[in-house]
Amino acid sequence: MKKITTLLICCAFAIFAGCSNSNDSNESCGEAAVLVGDLPFGNINTGNYQITAVALNEDCLDISISSSGCDGSNWETSLFSDDERQLKLELTNPEVCAAVVSKTMSFDMRPLRVSGQNQVTLNIEGWPTPVVYNY
């Protein structure tokens, strides 16, 4: 009986150890960038924050912004791209405080890869320098 229990435990471990999550989201990056068409892209508001820093870390694009608010804990952000990889960060900020708050968000760039290429140039509205994403 002891051998059967040990064998069952070993089999269960082998089955579960071999499983992997094939989810394409990159949890270390946070939210994935969203590729949108031209129509909604023009309506994205980018006037309620200022970009203070941009860094590309492998598949993650880190964007630091400052905006008015209380502490930034209620901010919601999304990163959108048109077909030409022009990026816009959308900030929904319900906070009504006079303080200036800084916060860094990270976005997964993998949805913006172009098949047959190994890099794309990202132009971020509100940031003067293009960012080259190599993959």
Secondary structure, 3 states (H helix, E strand, C coil): CHHHHHHHHHHHHHHHHCCCCCCCCCCCCCEECEECCHHHHCCCCCCCCEEEEEEEECCEEEEEEEEEECCCCCCEEEEEECCCCEEEEEEECCCCCCEEEEEEEEEECHHHCCCCCCEEEEEECCCCCCEEEEC
